[in-house]
Amino acid sequence: MTAEELRAFERDIAADFEAKKIHAPVHLSGGNEDQLIELFKEVAPEDWVFATYRNHYHALLRGIPAETVKAEILAGKSMFWSSPTHRFVTSAIVGGILPIAAGVAAGIKRRGEPGQVWVFLGDMAATTGIFHEAVHYADGHDLPMRFIVEDNGLSTDSPTRACWGKDILVPSPRVWRYTYKRVWPHVNSGVWVNF
């Protein structure tokens, strides 16, 4: 998908939310289209992708049909849904996806299978203990795994570095980070909707 196709998808989801077609929170992506398009050029069909509650772009770039992604969102699963067929898993729990992703990477290594795990997380999740544990475990066991920190500088709506006082990203060759400016509010479209 192109950057404009990704943006159009999210505008369509925002319109559906505002039209009261989605009876659950949505976390729209935006501002990181180019970075994700480049990253997903490295993701192979045999790889696994683990994403956060802000996962629409990841699903689309993973190759999941837009109609399937939209159906999950309309069903109220914007923040938590999976497609084993596409080797795609999400979680709404901050950092909750990290140990699951590490477990899958360990399984790939133990079975000698091809592929690796790509796990996406925000800069707030990168400050948590579970992130540090997952990275150290992946490094210590040489797991086929990449951690992608999507740094928009915000922990929900609070500046991450102001909350923590410094940047505490774990140094590891498995940790990649890119920065971007979020274009949508943390949750929903910015329009208050009563159901």
Buried (B, 14 or more C-beta within 10 A) or exposed (E): BEEEEBBEBBBEBBEBBBEEEBEBBBBBBBBBBEBBBEBBEEBEEEBBBBBBBBBBBBBBBBBBEBEBBBEBBBEBBBBBBBBEEBBBBBBBEBBBBBEBBBBBBBEBBEEEEEBBBBBBBBBBBBBBEBBBBBBEBBBEEEBBBBBBBBBBBBBEEEEBBEEBEEEEBBEEEBBBEBEBEBBBEBBBBEEEEEE
